[in-house]
């Protein structure tokens, strides 16, 4: 144990194994000019910070108990937990330790910066995440068409890569070269045929392939990196927006297993759209925060500004001065769009605004996995970040769907906005049909099932990937307001759950009956016949 203390400046207490404690205390003392105590007897005053360095995190329950004891003993001093490089715990298990600082194998500079942040009242979480949740792969359920498309393209790409290596440089034998180029053309035609049969793949193939490189990833970079200089909701919100912005600025890969309309937009415009939405939600939060009218609910303000917010997002990523020909006349694109497209669509799977407003504006705790947590808790921060990401992706999808419909009747705008392969009327119409079919399936089948299972589908941005996750919450009220067809789907699921145990019991009973018939009746009869035949053969042999 190492305790860091402060006489006039900062005094710190350190708890660690003897050799590590002495070495670390010397480095901290030389770096920060602070007094480091290796036991409570060396303290001259209440420590500003308690650092606990552990070399084994195999028993999270014992660590949590000891952390609670340290927090009670040294309250209000924050606790900084130093973790070893290799861990067998998931990120969630580590965050459940619920201490102000959580560092995994930090460098001396990071440790010193974290000490300063914690003493000033902030929070620090830096985890390298070489844990079991990184190497475990989630199973992705694919439809038949998607599976055939992805598996076929994977095999074709492997063969094409192999041919490229053989053709660089081309072989000296002209006949071999002709055969290889012919084979290359055949593979490309086969790839085109797959796309023709099953449609363009807007879901990235990389998200289906197990990413084995992650296991060998450089551990010098932190995968979970949260720094709060203050614990107020304003600092939490700024950290959330900064984290989301870093994810959006990377090349986004769709790892959700569904097709999005905004995947049809050019990558640069897609990034600008998401960044524009992030800017608009930031301005909206500031506007709601600045509202001094107690008679107006913040959630009402949120709902009132949604359509205007979407219009401003369109202006931000298209620009106010871009002009294109529309029906033979030069037209300002953004003015035409905001005046003609319908941005009032409501996504029933969007989380209620109060789930973001309460912790950030009303300064209320948020419910995460059955626990009420303050907004500055890392678990709450990550949860709010997921809600913000979900809002951004679903809002971007509403805007993009309308833009796709507009581009169908405006060829010049289609060439300006969409990816090259979707500028064809046929390909665009095929994509729109796929999106419509997917939306109908979601609305009439999957959503009633999720309502019955008390789940909400969320999309989140995570290090350049769009991922899907589920939030478990009560949705009984929404279940009661379903349409007739959706109620039948929920009823079928309920009937299946009710009939399944009885059907299992019936199958088990039939199985037991068959065993009885085969062993006790048929088996015994066959045995008697066999015994009679054997006896008869024995008598014949004896007579012979």
C-alpha positions in Angstrom: 0.0 0.0 0.0 1.3 3.5 -0.9 -0.1 6.6 0.6 0.6 10.0 -0.9 0.4 12.8 1.6 0.3 16.6 1.6 1.9 18.9 4.2 1.6 22.2 2.5 1.3 20.9 -1.1 0.2 17.3 -1.6 0.7 14.4 0.7 0.0 10.9 -0.7 -0.3 7.4 0.8 0.8 4.4 -1.3 -0.1 0.7 -0.7 2.0 -1.8 -2.6 4.3 -4.7 -2.3 7.6 -3.7 -0.5 10.0 -3.4 -3.4 7.5 -2.0 -5.8 6.3 0.4 -3.2 9.7 1.8 -2.4 10.7 2.1 -6.1 7.4 3.9 -7.0 7.5 6.1 -4.0 11.0 7.3 -4.9 10.0 8.1 -8.5 6.9 9.9 -7.4 8.8 11.9 -4.8 11.5 12.9 -7.3 8.9 13.8 -9.9 6.3 15.7 -7.9 8.3 16.8 -4.8 5.7 15.2 -2.5 5.9 13.2 0.6 5.1 9.5 0.1 4.1 7.3 3.0 4.3 3.6 2.8 2.2 3.1 5.9 -0.4 5.0 7.9 2.2 5.5 10.7 4.3 7.7 8.3 1.4 10.1 7.7 1.4 13.5 9.3 -2.0 14.5 8.1 -5.0 13.1 6.2 -3.8 12.0 2.8 -5.0 13.8 -0.3 -4.9 10.6 -2.3 -4.7 6.8 -1.6 -3.0 4.7 -4.2 -3.4 0.9 -4.1 -1.2 -1.1 -6.4 -2.3 -4.8 -6.8 -0.5 -7.5 -8.7 -3.4 -9.9 -8.9 -7.0 -9.2 -9.8 -8.3 -12.7 -9.9 -10.7 -12.1 -7.0 -12.8 -9.1 -7.9 -15.1 -9.6 -4.9 -12.2 -9.4 -2.4 -10.9 -6.2 -4.2 -14.3 -4.6 -4.0 -14.6 -5.3 -0.2 -11.1 -3.9 0.4 -11.9 -0.8 -1.7 -15.0 -0.1 0.3 -12.9 -0.3 3.5 -10.3 2.1 2.1 -13.0 4.6 1.1 -14.6 4.5 4.5 -11.3 4.8 6.3 -9.8 7.6 4.2 -13.0 9.5 3.1 -13.1 12.0 1.4 -9.7 11.2 -0.2 -10.1 9.5 -3.6 -8.7 6.0 -4.3 -6.5 5.3 -7.3 -6.3 1.6 -8.2 -3.2 0.4 -10.2 -3.8 -2.8 -12.1 -1.4 -5.3 -13.7 -0.8 -5.6 -17.4 -2.6 -8.9 -17.9 -6.1 -9.4 -16.6 -8.8 -12.0 -16.8 -11.6 -9.5 -16.1 -14.0 -7.8 -18.4 -14.2 -4.0 -18.6 -17.5 -4.1 -16.8 -16.0 -6.1 -13.9 -13.2 -3.5 -13.6 -15.6 -0.5 -13.8 -17.7 -2.1 -11.0 -14.7 -1.4 -8.6 -16.2 2.1 -8.5 -13.1 4.1 -7.5 -12.0 7.6 -8.6 -9.0 6.3 -10.5 -8.4 3.1 -12.4 -5.1 2.7 -14.3 -3.8 -0.4 -15.9 0.0 -0.6 -16.2 0.5 3.2 -16.5 3.7 5.0 -17.4 5.2 7.3 -14.9 4.0 10.4 -16.8 0.4 9.1 -17.0 0.5 8.2 -13.3 1.7 11.7 -12.4 -1.0 13.4 -14.6 -3.6 11.2 -13.1 -2.6 12.0 -9.5 -2.9 15.7 -10.3 -6.4 15.2 -11.8 -7.6 13.1 -8.9 -6.4 15.5 -6.3 -8.2 18.3 -8.0 -11.5 16.3 -7.8 -11.6 14.6 -11.2 -11.8 11.0 -12.4 -9.4 8.9 -14.5 -10.0 5.5 -16.2 -7.3 4.0 -18.5 -7.7 0.4 -19.4 -5.7 -1.5 -22.0 -8.4 -4.1 -22.2 -6.3 -7.2 -22.9 -9.2 -9.1 -21.3 -11.5 -11.9 -22.1 -14.2 -9.6 -23.5 -11.8 -8.5 -26.3 -10.9 -12.0 -27.6 -14.5 -13.4 -27.3 -16.4 -13.0 -30.5 -20.2 -12.4 -30.6 -22.2 -14.6 -32.9 -23.8 -12.6 -35.7 -27.0 -14.0 -37.1 -27.1 -13.7 -40.9 -29.9 -14.2 -43.4 -29.5 -16.7 -46.2 -28.9 -14.0 -48.8 -26.4 -12.1 -46.7 -24.6 -15.3 -45.8 -24.3 -16.4 -49.4 -23.2 -12.9 -50.5 -20.6 -12.5 -47.8 -19.2 -16.0 -47.9 -19.0 -16.0 -51.7 -17.3 -12.6 -51.8 -14.8 -13.7 -49.2 -13.8 -16.8 -51.2 -13.6 -14.8 -54.4 -11.5 -12.1 -52.8 -9.0 -14.7 -51.6 -8.6 -16.1 -55.1 -8.2 -12.6 -56.6 -5.5 -11.7 -54.1 -3.7 -14.9 -54.9 -3.9 -14.2 -58.6 -2.7 -10.6 -58.1 0.5 -12.0 -56.4 1.1 -14.4 -59.3 0.5 -11.7 -61.9 2.9 -9.2 -60.3 5.1 -9.5 -62.3 3.3 -11.4 -65.1 4.7 -14.9 -65.8 7.0 -15.4 -68.8 4.8 -18.1 -70.3 2.2 -16.4 -72.4 -0.3 -19.3 -72.2 -0.1 -19.3 -68.4 -0.5 -15.5 -68.3 -3.6 -15.8 -70.6 -5.1 -18.5 -68.4 -4.6 -16.4 -65.2 -6.1 -13.3 -66.7 -9.1 -15.4 -67.9 -9.5 -16.8 -64.4 -9.4 -13.3 -63.0 -12.2 -12.2 -65.4 -14.3 -15.2 -64.4 -13.9 -14.4 -60.7 -15.0 -10.8 -61.2 -18.0 -12.0 -63.2 -18.9 -14.3 -60.4 -18.6 -11.5 -58.0 -20.9 -9.3 -60.1 -23.4 -12.2 -60.3 -23.5 -12.5 -56.5 -24.1 -8.7 -56.3 -26.8 -9.0 -58.9 -28.6 -11.8 -57.1 -28.3 -10.6 -53.6 -27.9 -6.9 -53.9 -25.0 -4.6 -53.0 -23.4 -5.3 -49.6 -23.7 -2.2 -47.5 -22.8 -4.1 -44.3 -19.1 -4.3 -44.0 -17.7 -7.8 -44.5 -15.0 -7.1 -41.9 -17.5 -7.1 -39.1 -18.4 -10.7 -39.8 -14.8 -12.0 -39.9 -13.3 -12.8 -36.4 -10.7 -10.1 -35.8 -7.7 -12.1 -34.6 -5.4 -9.1 -34.9 -7.1 -7.6 -31.9 -5.5 -10.3 -29.7 -2.0 -9.1 -30.7 -2.8 -5.4 -30.7 -0.2 -3.0 -29.4 -0.9 -2.7 -25.7 0.6 0.8 -25.5 -2.7 2.4 -26.4 -5.7 2.6 -24.0 -8.9 1.2 -25.3 -11.0 2.7 -22.4 -9.7 6.2 -21.8 -11.8 8.6 -19.6 -10.5 11.7 -18.1 -12.8 14.1 -16.1 -11.1 17.2 -14.7 -14.3 17.8 -12.7 -17.2 15.7 -11.7 -20.0 18.1 -12.7 -22.4 17.2 -15.6 -20.9 19.9 -17.8 -17.5 18.1 -17.7 -19.2 14.8 -18.3 -21.0 16.1 -21.3 -17.9 17.6 -22.9 -16.1 14.3 -22.4 -18.9 12.4 -24.0 -19.0 14.7 -27.1 -15.2 14.4 -27.4 -15.3 10.6 -27.3 -18.2 10.5 -29.9 -16.3 12.9 -32.1 -13.2 10.7 -32.1 -15.3 7.7 -33.1 -17.0 9.6 -35.9 -13.7 11.0 -37.3 -12.5 7.5 -38.0 -13.5 5.5 -41.0 -16.9 4.1 -39.9 -17.5 0.4 -40.5 -21.1 -1.0 -40.2 -20.8 -3.8 -37.7 -24.5 -3.8 -36.7 -25.8 -6.5 -39.0 -28.4 -4.2 -40.6 -28.4 -1.9 -43.7 -28.4 1.8 -43.1 -29.5 4.4 -45.6 -26.6 6.7 -44.7 -24.1 4.0 -45.9 -25.2 5.0 -49.4 -23.8 8.5 -48.9 -20.2 9.3 -49.8 -18.0 8.7 -46.7 -16.9 12.3 -46.4 -20.5 13.5 -46.4 -21.6 10.8 -43.9 -18.9 12.0 -41.5 -20.0 15.6 -42.0 -23.6 14.6 -41.3 -22.8 12.8 -38.1 -20.5 15.6 -36.9 -23.2 18.1 -37.8 -25.7 16.2 -35.6 -23.2 16.1 -32.8 -22.8 19.9 -33.0 -26.5 20.4 -33.1 -27.2 18.2 -30.0 -24.4 20.1 -28.2 -26.0 23.4 -29.0 -29.4 22.1 -28.0 -28.1 20.9 -24.6 -26.6 24.4 -24.0 -29.9 26.0 -25.1 -32.0 23.8 -22.7 -29.4 24.5 -19.9 -29.7 28.2 -20.5 -33.5 28.1 -20.4 -34.8 29.9 -17.3 -38.5 29.2 -17.7 -39.5 26.7 -15.0 -42.9 26.1 -16.7 -41.3 24.5 -19.7 -40.1 20.9 -19.4 -36.6 20.3 -20.9 -38.0 17.2 -22.7 -40.6 19.4 -24.4 -37.9 21.7 -25.6 -36.0 18.7 -26.9 -39.0 17.5 -28.9 -39.8 21.0 -30.2 -36.3 21.5 -31.7 -35.9 18.1 -33.3 -37.1 19.1 -36.8 -35.2 22.4 -36.8 -32.1 20.5 -35.6 -32.3 18.1 -38.5 -32.6 21.0 -41.0 -29.5 22.6 -39.5 -27.6 19.3 -39.7 -28.5 19.2 -43.5 -27.2 22.8 -43.9 -24.0 22.0 -42.1 -22.9 19.0 -44.2 -24.3 20.1 -47.6 -23.4 23.8 -47.3 -25.4 26.9 -47.9 -24.0 27.8 -51.3 -23.9 24.5 -53.3 -26.1 24.8 -56.4 -27.2 22.1 -58.9 -29.5 21.9 -61.9 -33.0 20.9 -60.9 -35.5 20.5 -63.8 -33.3 22.7 -66.0 -32.9 25.5 -63.4 -29.9 26.4 -61.2 -31.1 25.7 -57.6 -29.5 26.1 -54.2 -29.5 22.5 -53.0 -30.0 23.0 -49.3 -32.9 25.4 -49.7 -34.6 22.9 -52.0 -34.1 20.1 -49.5 -35.3 21.7 -46.3 -38.4 23.1 -48.1 -39.4 19.8 -49.8 -38.4 16.8 -47.7 -40.3 15.6 -44.7 -38.2 15.5 -41.5 -41.0 14.8 -39.1 -40.7 11.1 -39.0 -40.6 9.5 -35.5 -38.5 6.5 -34.7 -40.3 4.4 -32.2 -37.1 2.7 -31.1 -35.5 6.1 -30.2 -34.8 6.3 -26.4 -36.8 8.9 -24.5 -35.1 12.3 -24.3 -35.4 12.3 -20.5 -32.7 9.5 -20.3 -30.2 12.0 -21.6 -31.7 15.2 -20.1 -32.0 13.9 -16.5 -28.3 13.2 -15.8 -26.9 16.0 -17.9 -29.3 18.9 -17.3 -31.4 17.9 -14.3 -28.3 16.5 -12.5 -30.2 13.3 -11.5 -28.6 9.9 -11.2 -29.2 7.4 -14.1 -30.2 3.8 -13.8 -27.6 1.5 -15.3 -27.9 -2.3 -14.8 -30.2 -1.8 -11.8 -27.9 0.7 -10.1 -28.5 4.4 -9.7 -25.2 6.1 -10.7 -24.1 9.7 -10.9 -23.3 11.0 -14.3 -19.6 11.2 -13.5 -19.4 7.4 -12.8 -17.6 5.8 -15.8 -20.4 3.3 -16.2 -23.0 6.0 -16.4 -20.8 8.1 -18.8 -20.4 5.1 -21.2 -24.2 4.5 -21.0 -25.1 8.1 -21.8 -22.5 8.0 -24.6 -24.4 5.0 -26.0 -27.7 6.9 -25.8 -26.2 9.9 -27.7 -24.7 7.6 -30.3 -28.0 5.9 -30.8 -29.8 9.2 -31.2 -27.2 10.4 -33.8 -27.4 7.2 -35.9 -31.2 7.0 -35.8 -31.5 10.7 -36.6 -29.0 10.4 -39.4 -31.0 7.4 -40.8 -34.2 9.5 -40.9 -32.4 12.3 -42.7 -30.6 9.9 -45.1 -33.8 8.1 -46.0 -35.4 11.3 -47.1 -32.3 12.3 -49.0 -32.4 8.9 -50.8 -36.0 9.5 -51.8 -35.1 13.0 -53.1 -32.1 11.8 -55.0 -34.4 9.3 -56.9 -36.2 12.2 -58.6 -33.1 14.5 -58.8 -30.3 12.8 -60.8 -27.9 15.7 -60.4 -28.2 15.5 -56.6 -27.8 11.7 -56.8 -24.4 12.1 -58.5 -23.4 14.7 -55.9 -24.4 12.8 -52.8 -24.3 9.1 -53.3 -21.5 6.6 -53.8 -20.6 5.8 -57.4 -22.1 2.3 -57.5 -25.5 3.7 -56.4 -25.9 6.4 -59.0 -27.6 3.9 -61.3 -31.4 4.1 -61.1 -31.7 0.4 -60.8 -29.1 0.0 -58.0 -30.7 2.9 -56.1 -34.2 1.4 -56.5 -32.9 -2.0 -55.3 -31.4 -0.4 -52.2 -34.6 1.5 -51.4 -36.5 -1.8 -51.8 -34.1 -3.5 -49.4 -34.4 -0.7 -46.9 -38.2 -0.8 -47.1 -38.3 -4.6 -46.7 -35.9 -4.3 -43.7 -38.0 -1.6 -42.1 -41.2 -3.6 -42.5 -39.6 -6.7 -41.0 -38.3 -4.6 -38.1 -41.6 -2.9 -37.5 -44.0 -5.8 -37.8 -42.0 -8.7 -36.5 -38.8 -7.8 -34.6 -40.1 -4.8 -32.7 -43.1 -6.6 -31.2 -40.8 -9.4 -30.1 -38.4 -6.9 -28.5 -41.3 -5.1 -26.7 -42.5 -8.4 -25.3 -38.9 -9.2 -24.2 -38.6 -5.7 -22.7 -35.6 -4.9 -24.9 -34.7 -1.8 -26.9 -32.3 -2.0 -29.8 -29.5 0.6 -29.6 -26.8 1.5 -32.0 -23.5 2.8 -30.7 -20.2 4.2 -32.1 -17.2 2.3 -30.8 -13.7 3.0 -32.1 -14.9 3.5 -35.7 -17.5 0.7 -35.7 -21.3 1.0 -35.6 -22.4 -1.8 -33.3 -25.8 -2.9 -32.1 -26.6 -3.6 -28.4 -29.8 -4.1 -26.3 -31.1 -2.1 -23.4 -33.3 -4.0 -21.0 -36.2 -1.9 -19.8 -39.9 -2.1 -19.1 -41.9 -1.5 -22.3 -45.3 -2.8 -21.2 -47.1 0.4 -22.1 -45.7 0.4 -25.7 -46.8 -3.3 -25.9 -50.4 -2.4 -25.2 -50.5 0.2 -28.0 -49.3 -2.2 -30.8 -51.3 -2.6 -34.0 -53.4 -5.7 -34.7 -50.7 -7.6 -36.7 -47.9 -6.7 -34.2 -50.1 -8.0 -31.3 -50.5 -11.3 -33.2 -46.7 -11.6 -33.4 -46.4 -11.0 -29.7 -49.2 -13.5 -29.1 -47.4 -16.1 -31.1 -44.2 -15.7 -29.1 -46.3 -15.9 -25.9 -48.1 -19.0 -27.1 -44.7 -20.6 -28.0 -43.4 -20.0 -24.5 -46.6 -21.4 -23.0 -46.7 -24.5 -25.3 -43.0 -25.3 -25.3 -42.8 -26.9 -21.8 -45.9 -29.1 -22.5 -44.5 -30.0 -25.9 -41.2 -31.0 -24.3 -43.0 -33.1 -21.7 -45.0 -34.8 -24.5 -41.9 -35.5 -26.6 -40.2 -36.9 -23.5 -43.2 -39.1 -22.7 -43.3 -40.4 -26.2 -39.6 -41.1 -26.1 -40.0 -43.0 -22.8 -42.9 -45.0 -24.3 -40.8 -45.9 -27.4 -37.9 -47.0 -25.2 -40.4 -49.2 -23.2 -41.8 -50.7 -26.4 -38.4 -51.4 -28.0 -36.8 -52.8 -25.0 -39.5 -54.6 -23.0 -41.8 -55.8 -25.8 -40.1 -55.9 -29.2 -36.7 -56.6 -27.7 -37.9 -59.3 -25.5 -39.9 -60.9 -28.3 -36.8 -60.9 -30.6 -34.8 -62.4 -27.8 -37.4 -65.2 -27.4 -37.4 -65.9 -31.1 -33.6 -65.9 -31.2 -33.5 -68.3 -28.2 -36.0 -70.6 -29.9 -33.9 -70.7 -33.1 -30.7 -71.3 -31.1 -32.4 -74.2 -29.3 -33.7 -75.7 -32.5 -30.3 -75.5 -34.1 -28.8 -77.1 -31.1 -31.1 -80.1 -31.3 -30.5 -80.5 -35.0 -26.8 -80.4 -34.5 -27.1 -83.0 -31.7 -29.1 -85.3 -33.9 -26.7 -84.9 -36.7 
